[in-house]
Amino acid sequence: MKRTAILALAALALLAGCGKKNVLRPADGRTLPQKSATAASQPGVNDLLNPGTEARPTREDELVTKSKPLEPDRFDLPPPG
């Protein structure tokens, strides 16, 4: 009984530690990357952690949305001869 109580308390303590968040900052002696020549301002930590749409593009060109038979193409002619 004691052993399960100790394991339960240890698991609860480990689980409680998962929700702790620290403020992100560069490591000691390091700085954030320099501002690029075309950027309007120096990016912050949150800007660097959240990639933009260029870094993670979404797929917008779904070719097959509904399965249906193709209509006959009047220009699809057999080769001559």
Phi and psi in degrees as a GROMACS rama.xvg file:
@    title "Ramachandran Plot"
@    xaxis  label "Phi"
@    yaxis  label "Psi"
@TYPE xy
-63.5729  -38.4038  LYS-2
-65.2716  -42.9539  ARG-3
-67.3247  -34.8313  THR-4
-66.4236  -40.8729  ALA-5
-66.259  -42.781  ILE-6
-65.2154  -37.7009  LEU-7
-65.7764  -42.4958  ALA-8
-65.8045  -39.2175  LEU-9
-65.5432  -42.3526  ALA-10
-64.8625  -39.5611  ALA-11
-64.9099  -39.8328  LEU-12
-65.9144  -40.5375  ALA-13
-66.3929  -39.4732  LEU-14
-67.5163  -36.6726  LEU-15
-67.1571  -30.4728  ALA-16
-74.4782  -15.0375  GLY-17
-69.7772  -28.7644  CYS-18
-84.206  -5.57349  GLY-19
-75.2462  129.632  LYS-20
-122.598  132.999  LYS-21
-100.738  157.186  ASN-22
-71.6465  128.935  VAL-23
-78.6267  136.01  LEU-24
-152.938  160.497  ARG-25
-62.3625  154.075  PRO-26
-62.4623  160.838  ALA-27
-58.6816  130.827  ASP-28
83.8327  -0.303066  GLY-29
-115.571  158.57  ARG-30
-126.794  168.997  THR-31
-68.1355  159.119  LEU-32
-60.1875  151.286  PRO-33
-68.952  156.191  GLN-34
-68.1915  134.743  LYS-35
-72.8561  162.622  SER-36
-64.8307  -30.9418  ALA-37
-95.9579  -5.073  THR-38
-76.8898  146.724  ALA-39
-77.9089  -31.5242  ALA-40
-149.112  168.85  SER-41
-71.2875  125.723  GLN-42
-70.7997  143.015  PRO-43
-90.1962  -177.37  GLY-44
-63.0246  -45.9536  VAL-45
-64.7819  -35.8574  ASN-46
-64.7317  -35.9285  ASP-47
-77.2987  -26.9096  LEU-48
-83.2228  -23.7938  LEU-49
-103.308  104.773  ASN-50
-69.0549  148.082  PRO-51
-80.5933  -174.736  GLY-52
-70.749  -25.2631  THR-53
-70.1653  -32.8028  GLU-54
-77.6873  -33.5868  ALA-55
-130.723  78.1364  ARG-56
-70.8868  150.99  PRO-57
-99.2151  155.573  THR-58
-88.2419  115.431  ARG-59
-109.259  -11.8823  GLU-60
-104.655  61.6816  ASP-61
-70.3178  116.031  GLU-62
-80.1202  -39.1582  LEU-63
-111.727  102.095  VAL-64
-99.916  -34.1518  THR-65
-134.696  137.863  LYS-66
-87.4628  114.609  SER-67
-147.044  153.365  LYS-68
-67.8058  146.725  PRO-69
-73.8282  145.801  LEU-70
-78.0837  149.229  GLU-71
-64.3702  139.373  PRO-72
-98.9936  119.386  ASP-73
-73.5709  -14.1303  ARG-74
-95.0167  -2.34942  PHE-75
-84.6326  82.7362  ASP-76
-99.3249  149.918  LEU-77
-69.8315  156.561  PRO-78
-65.1972  148.368  PRO-79
-68.81  149.538  PRO-80
